[in-house]
Amino acid sequence: MAAELTGPVRDLLAAVAAALDIPLPSIQRGDEQAYHQLLERRTSQVRIDLLALLDEAEPDLVFEAAFLEKHTAAAPVTYTPFEPAKAGDA
């Protein structure tokens, strides 16, 4: 029997996925460095949040998901995302 993800658990997992789902950088100078800095910042925040959550006897998953979403919004993509060449462009 498969477990069903519901409500707060699903919301928390969606917040984690959104925090870690950042676009690849363009090939412009500095974009790759900005990408790696953002990825490091967001993964560190997710790790800190999850470890803190595991230490709580009765975690508030709704609060934790909102907290992570707030931190993700505070660290937006500031570089130019990669755009694959369109068919016919060469």
Secondary structure as GFF3:
##gff-version 3
##sequence-region A 1 90
A	DSSP	alpha_helix	7	20	.	.	.	ID=ss1
A	DSSP	alpha_helix	31	55	.	.	.	ID=ss2
A	DSSP	alpha_helix	61	73	.	.	.	ID=ss3
###
